């Protein structure tokens, strides 16, 4: 008998009809002979409505109480889903994150999973029930308070539960068909990826892809849980995120799996830093102390004449002001000449395990960008990813150029779009 | 330092403004130097709205899941109230029934309190917090499932918590000013009772008074918790429900404390029951087996000629059909002649510890009814209560007559109503 974990987001259960549709899909999976565990988000806009209520009584709600309030949303949808399943003739039990054994840190609003001890879930499955777990929540290990877990939490919980329950795989149901070779809204010729490796998905998530959260993919990779990302509004196969070993070796390995962009970053340049040991360290300690996440770093070779160098780095725009303040405060101490801030940038990345075994990927990428008139401001690479920082207004052109250059365009779409037989 | 438990119902916290008003009252109590624990119901119509959602996904929701769903309502109001209190500068913590240590049976929708172990509440009070407990809910001792506790549950929880925490008293905030000598909608001259004993309140609750639930009063009596029933919309003193010893002995003890009516009962008469040993027992076993609550019983002396007797009893109208079916099925076995059903009845009761020491109360009561043209169908008494069953259409006349006969009318109101100086 198989064992499967499903996860459904708020848009899948926006109303009573949505709940009933999801119940039917779950029951079909159970009927096929599987143990089924479901992680569910709050219905539609419930979380926003509860936040709104909170704002009405207090402009600065205490974090512990905000978590007590918000977790009601998932509790409601979990109970309703269990009822809908019972109505179809199958037994279901709903569980809060706490009851499901989701143990977390006590950082309210952004708690991390410490462990999952799903004893009651195992018991429920053993009795033949379908288990429904309220997503987005757990219980703090030290205080025993209810916690909510920040962005991507329900996806991460679903994968973590799948790992703890030794499930065969985890299905993340969302409102897109799967992971695409590029954002279809930018590149109409983008194609759905049938299978992608954990490492590639990690890079794509880190570089701007929004469908699966980084934490979720990291958990899947660590515990080797196959993840199937698919649409809750159709029966189509989605994208499987699996161990690289599972990728089809017989087929010609595509060099690049996909192109992603991130338009939420800003670039800070510290101009004229004295070229002395420790200066760069002091700069990055300062920025880290301001609780920001630095992404790409570029340090130019120091100019011989001046013995000074420029250091540029990128970070989330939301952290920009904070980092600038922190750096401005230590101007005299470091002795740099100037601070520049640019939030009109975008980061474009090509990702693919194939680039390990294929030389010339950078060359092809930079060449395609040049042909499209896109200037490269910064470059950063990993074994399976190449990222460039470009002018924000040229991001879409850069993505499109790279997608075509690496033969990712759907020829059929190309023919339709351009009225020809493809390039 | 005093220790007080407050309970607020749904109408007191119908919206954000209601929550903020309640928060201010709680903070005023805390400021006066008390430990404060609050039991709170769901906001306004929340419970009904959740029931409605449940009905949309399933016409027969499983009881466990219904409890998981409905308890979200109290969780939301408890968290919001804690936020509102924090906004006034005082620390508050909200707790589910489970977290507060409310241990119950596993009868979903109608669970009973087995025990209260409020360790986390004590801890919270010890840290100077105001503790908010979600009402209407607990955790089942055996299954550890969340349970809801049926009618009057939040009042009972508040009193039970007050007992477990050894609080000085429990204040039940509601939408009436207190307990009255009669329903003011029937008797405009009804007066608010300043103090009443547990036994009298028990009788009044059992005989139709709706402000405090029977279970709540029984708990208060058993653990000697003074209960103050008052309005959440004013600062007026309400009615104190206390041990009979606390009643003011120096004042002339009113013979009757109040008149109550119950118009939700029906009368069943089993006509012509053979006067043999065991027949009556068989009848009541049958009715009890149909899971009904019998109230008053009257058995006529058997007619010498026929050796048959008529047995009448009253029960809640909701149980009427069930009892009639059960009795009809055993007609041959018992051998009675006929079954009569009458739901056009009402029960009127006069309650007062004073009747122990004053003879002639029955005579005065029956005489007042006769003068008002009200025929008595059945009579039932306890040490401190006399109840009569009358035609439902004459209930109001009976209540009014008894109220006046026992000098309970507010003379001022009487003067205003009748334009004279009172009777």
Interface residues (C-beta under 8 A of the other chain):
Chain A: X16 X19 X20 X23 X50 X53 X54 X56 X57 X58 X59 X60 X61 X62 X64 X65 X66 X68 X69 X71 X72 X75 X76 X78 X79 X80 X81 X82 X83 X84 X86 X87 X92 X93 X94 X99 X144
Chain B: X16 X19 X20 X23 X50 X53 X54 X56 X57 X58 X59 X60 X61 X62 X64 X65 X66 X68 X69 X71 X72 X75 X76 X78 X79 X80 X81 X82 X83 X84 X86 X87 X92 X93 X94 X99 X144
